């Protein structure tokens, strides 16, 4: 079937999820080698792009790959914070955990995150919003405080962004297809 897809049309964007697995079929004294072929996901038909559009997409793919580990780490920390909030009976324990985690993260990642470009920062926020299915303003408000969320919203507004807007997959379909191809949660 995979051979049929490949020969029927070369005008598709496919992604193979794993390598072929060899196996041997035994019937009486005969042995026949064969392969289990992996599933092929066909995401869209290929469209001829201008050089500028190809360059823009290449840069976006590069930027998404660069911020992927930071977004994944941020999501893990948010999940951990929400788990502690749910299991803890005292707000003081949650505050202590949050402050200790924030101090550790600042020491570890401040220099690296300062080196991110504006576009990479926007992609980082989009990836977190997509995973949490909640706008970044409310994530900040829940994790820190309303004053902190207001401050960062005003900073984002100065740079032409809106933390209350949330992630819209239709705003940039190429970003959405990149995240699907990367199996972004």
C-alpha positions in Angstrom: 0.0 0.0 0.0 2.9 2.4 0.8 4.4 1.7 -2.6 1.0 2.4 -4.2 0.8 5.8 -2.4 4.4 6.7 -3.5 3.8 5.8 -7.1 0.3 7.1 -7.4 1.3 10.7 -6.6 4.4 12.4 -5.6 2.4 15.6 -4.9 1.8 15.0 -1.2 3.5 15.8 2.1 3.8 12.6 4.1 5.5 11.6 7.3 6.5 8.1 8.2 6.0 7.5 11.9 8.5 4.6 12.3 10.8 2.3 10.3 9.6 -0.9 8.7 9.7 -4.0 10.9 11.0 -7.2 9.4 9.3 -10.5 10.0 9.2 -14.0 8.6 6.2 -16.0 7.7 6.4 -19.8 8.1 4.1 -22.1 6.2 5.1 -25.7 6.5 8.8 -25.8 5.5 8.6 -22.6 3.5 9.8 -19.3 5.0 8.9 -16.0 3.4 10.4 -12.7 4.6 8.1 -9.7 4.7 7.9 -6.3 6.3 5.3 -4.5 8.4 5.2 -1.1 6.9 4.5 1.9 9.1 1.5 4.1 8.7 1.9 7.1 6.5 0.2 10.4 7.5 -0.7 12.6 4.6 -1.2 16.1 5.9 -1.7 18.2 2.8 -1.0 18.5 -0.9 2.2 20.2 -1.8 1.9 23.7 -3.1 4.6 25.5 -5.0 5.8 28.4 -2.8 7.7 31.5 -3.6 11.3 31.8 -2.4 10.2 34.3 0.3 7.5 32.0 1.6 9.8 29.1 1.7 12.3 31.1 3.6 9.6 32.3 6.1 8.5 28.7 6.6 12.1 27.5 7.1 12.7 30.2 9.7 9.4 29.3 11.5 10.4 25.6 11.6 13.8 26.6 12.9 12.3 28.8 15.6 9.7 26.2 16.7 12.5 23.6 17.1 14.5 26.1 19.1 11.8 27.0 21.6 10.3 23.4 21.8 12.4 22.4 24.9 11.6 25.6 26.7 7.8 25.2 26.0 7.9 21.6 27.0 9.7 22.4 30.3 7.3 25.3 31.0 4.3 23.0 30.6 5.8 20.4 32.9 6.4 23.0 35.5 2.8 24.3 35.2 1.5 20.8 35.5 3.6 20.3 38.6 2.4 23.6 40.1 -1.2 22.7 39.5 -0.7 19.2 41.1 0.8 20.8 44.2 -2.0 23.3 44.4 -4.6 20.5 44.2 -2.9 18.3 46.8 -1.8 21.0 49.2 -4.1 22.2 51.9 -2.2 25.4 52.7 -1.5 28.3 50.3 1.8 28.9 52.0 3.2 25.5 50.8 2.2 26.4 47.2 3.8 29.9 47.5 7.0 28.4 48.9 7.1 25.8 46.1 6.4 28.5 43.5 9.1 30.9 44.8 11.7 28.1 45.1 11.0 26.9 41.6 11.0 30.4 40.2 14.4 31.2 41.8 15.9 28.0 40.4 14.5 28.6 36.9 15.7 32.2 36.9 19.2 31.0 37.7 19.1 28.3 35.1 17.3 29.9 32.1 17.4 33.7 32.3 20.4 34.1 30.0 19.1 31.6 27.5 15.6 33.1 27.4 16.9 36.6 27.0 18.6 35.5 23.8 15.3 34.5 22.2 14.0 36.7 19.5 10.6 38.4 19.6 9.3 35.8 17.1 10.6 33.0 19.2 9.0 34.4 22.3 5.7 34.7 20.5 6.0 31.0 19.3 6.8 30.0 22.9 3.6 31.6 24.2 1.6 30.1 21.3 2.9 26.6 22.0 2.0 26.9 25.8 -1.4 28.3 25.0 -2.1 25.6 22.5 -1.2 22.8 25.0 -3.1 24.3 27.9 -6.0 25.5 25.7 -6.1 28.7 27.8 -4.8 32.2 27.1 -1.4 33.2 28.6 -2.9 36.1 30.6 -5.0 33.7 32.7 -2.1 31.2 33.0 0.0 34.0 34.5 -2.9 35.2 36.7 -3.3 31.7 38.1 0.4 30.9 38.5 1.5 34.3 39.8 -1.0 37.1 40.4 -3.3 39.5 38.7 -0.9 42.4 39.0 1.9 40.3 37.4 -0.5 39.3 34.6 -1.5 42.9 34.1 2.1 44.0 33.9 3.1 41.4 31.3 -0.1 42.2 29.3 0.9 45.9 29.2 4.5 44.9 28.1 3.1 42.6 25.4 0.7 45.4 24.2 3.8 47.7 23.7 5.2 45.1 21.3 2.0 44.6 19.5 0.9 41.4 21.1 -2.1 40.4 23.3 -1.8 37.8 26.0 -5.6 37.6 26.3 -6.1 36.6 22.6 -5.2 32.9 23.1 -4.0 30.5 20.4 -5.9 30.4 17.2 -4.9 27.4 14.9 -6.5 29.2 11.9 -4.3 32.3 12.4 -1.2 30.5 11.1 -2.0 27.1 9.5 1.7 26.4 8.9 2.5 26.7 12.6 -0.4 24.3 13.3 0.9 21.8 10.8 4.4 22.1 12.2 3.1 21.4 15.7 1.1 18.4 14.5 4.1 17.0 12.7 6.2 17.4 15.9 3.5 15.6 17.9 3.2 18.7 20.1 0.8 17.8 23.0 
